[in-house]
Amino acid sequence: MKDITCKLLVIGSGPGGYVCAIRAGQLGIDTVIVEAQKPGGTCLNVGCIPSKAIIHAAEEYEIALHHAAGTSPLGISAGAPKLDFRKTIAWKDGVVSRLNGGVAGLLKKARVKVVQGWAVFRDGKTVAVDTETGVQVIRAETIVIATGSAPVELPFLKFEGDVISSTGALALADVPRRLAVVGGGYIGLELGIAFAKLGSKVTVVEALPRILATYDAELTRPVAKRLGELGVIVLTGAKAKGLSAKGDALLVEDAGGGDQKIAADKVLVTVGRKPLTEGWGLEEIDLAMNGRFIRIDDQCRTSMRGVYAIGDVTGEPMLAHRAMAQGEMVAEIVAGHKRSWDKRCIPAICFTDPEVVSAGLSPEEAKAAAPEIKVGQFPFQANARAMTKVAEDGFIRIVARADNHVVLGIQAVGQGVSELSTAFGLAIEMGARLEDVAGTIHAHPTQGEGFQEAALKALGHALHI
């Protein structure tokens, strides 16, 4: 097989990798991208996108159940709904397939050459790709590592049989009658809530004192309340120990040191993700590491000249949009543009019910960064649009410096607040002050008005509370 020579080689076509390749192609850079599976990586194929599809289907099914039970406050009633979960999965797969095709089309439009297979470094300029037709050698002036991450497997709960990762949960043929979720972080709770709405009896086992520990307790309180309403049992301060002898239950040591058996048809393990740094010849190029992650600078350069790394393989936050932004930046750096990583915030979203958004600093973090702070919080109970959507649980909170009113952080919890994350990120990135947010006319009636009201509250004169 004839060797390929190019200016830029991207290893991995997840959100970071494909964005990097597309932008490089747009800039006229001779680019090759290598992917072992399907374009789009974990996020598109077995992560962000399919999980949101299942979450939406679960929301629709729960609404239909309320209508059938006559418990809808809107006065709507209907016949008993039926769930054909295999059809739901087929619809989810159709969405993923369309997006796969979209990414492939964009790569083609940008004149990026795609090589299917597993890449292994031979040196800092050369990789060998194991393809269906043989080994393809690729030599490049610059290489971008965008290999992503994978679910963490517990030694006493291997991913096999009825013990599944998030990937396995999104490929189930049927809704499990009893589901045990090990890990009360965002992945476990997103999927746990979805399956509870679809009819599973869900138990969440979290080793820490509370769920969603990366968010402050005030933000997660409405989520905990909703879990109770859905009948989800949450065991905090509890440790999973393995499966029972029959394999039909999860063994747990509870907060008091006692042993419990959680009956389960499936055990979903969501205790984090690890960078994919093995199997592609890292030892051949000897990159400097930052713990498990590849060490990078503010231009995503590694310790080896001409080798960049982006996305989950470089550390937290392990978010698709961070990888995308890094990929675009690196492509422009390779093209000769002056770019560096200077982001004020990277919004993080938990697609639970209700949703949780955090951008910038929390009140506690802000107190450590600024002499004094102002905090304004506006509840959705006082928001007209939230009332008309029966979505009154939650709030929007804004954190700013007390001296100059520069916004340091914005958080929200509530139905649909993920769509407000762009406004939150924009305000922080552009250095907005409380007066800027308060003085911007927000359309009425919208939940976004809560953002303006939170700023007004921090300034001492909220209008609707």
PyMOL commands that set and color helices and strands:
alter all, ss='L'
color gray80, all
select helices_A, chain A and resi 15-26+41-46+48-69+85-109+166-169+186-198+217-229+282-285+311-314+320-334+363-369+380-382+384-388+417-429+434-439+449-459
alter helices_A, ss='H'
color red, helices_A
select strands_A, chain A and resi 4-11+31-35+113-116+118-123+126-131+134-145+149-151+163-164+178-182+201-206+233-236+239-243+249-253+259-263+266-269+273-275+289-290+293-294+307-309+348-350+355-360+373-379+395-401+407-414
alter strands_A, ss='S'
color yellow, strands_A
deselect
rebuild
show_as cartoon
